[in-house]
Amino acid sequence: MEGTVKRWVEGRGYGFIEVDGEDDIFVHNTDLDGTYVLMQGQKVEFDVETTPKGPRARNVKVID
């Protein structure tokens, strides 16, 4: 999937990705592929895992 970083809480290491027509998707810094900080507005691609707490982004990569 592709989306846009809606919010990133750097001090806590997590945030949310916005995808058109979908609920926001949680992302944790342990799910980032080579990048350890995201910034609001960045375009990213990722896989989605369904968890008991809701969807979670995995293998997140920043799109250049």
C-alpha positions as CSV (number, residue, x, y, z in Angstrom):
1,M,0.0,0.0,0.0
2,E,1.0,3.6,-0.3
3,G,0.0,6.5,2.0
4,T,1.1,9.7,3.7
5,V,2.5,10.1,7.2
6,K,-0.2,11.9,9.0
7,R,1.5,12.2,12.4
8,W,4.8,11.1,13.8
9,V,5.7,11.3,17.6
10,E,9.5,11.3,17.4
11,G,10.1,11.0,21.2
12,R,7.8,8.0,21.4
13,G,8.8,6.3,18.1
14,Y,5.4,5.8,16.6
15,G,2.8,7.5,14.3
16,F,0.0,7.1,11.9
17,I,-0.2,6.8,8.1
18,E,-3.2,8.2,6.2
19,V,-4.5,6.2,3.3
20,D,-7.4,7.5,1.1
21,G,-10.6,5.7,1.9
22,E,-9.1,3.7,4.8
23,D,-8.7,4.2,8.6
24,D,-5.4,5.6,9.7
25,I,-2.7,2.9,10.1
26,F,-0.5,2.7,13.1
27,V,3.3,2.5,12.5
28,H,6.1,1.9,15.0
29,N,9.8,2.7,14.4
30,T,10.6,-1.0,14.6
31,D,8.5,-1.4,11.4
32,L,10.6,1.1,9.4
33,D,12.9,-0.4,6.7
34,G,16.2,1.5,7.0
35,T,14.6,4.8,8.2
36,Y,14.3,5.4,11.9
37,V,12.3,8.7,11.8
38,L,9.4,9.7,9.7
39,M,8.1,13.2,9.1
40,Q,4.6,14.4,8.6
41,G,3.7,14.6,4.9
42,Q,6.2,12.0,3.7
43,K,4.9,9.5,1.2
44,V,5.5,5.9,2.2
45,E,4.8,2.4,0.9
46,F,4.2,-0.5,3.3
47,D,2.6,-3.8,4.0
48,V,-0.4,-4.1,6.4
49,E,-0.8,-6.5,9.2
50,T,-4.1,-7.0,11.0
51,T,-3.7,-7.0,14.8
52,P,-6.2,-7.1,17.7
53,K,-5.7,-3.3,18.1
54,G,-6.3,-2.6,14.4
55,P,-4.2,-2.4,11.2
56,R,-0.4,-1.9,11.6
57,A,2.1,-0.9,8.9
58,R,5.1,-3.2,8.4
59,N,8.2,-2.9,6.1
60,V,7.6,0.9,5.8
61,K,9.8,2.6,3.1
62,V,9.9,6.3,2.2
63,I,9.1,6.9,-1.4
64,D,11.5,9.3,-3.0
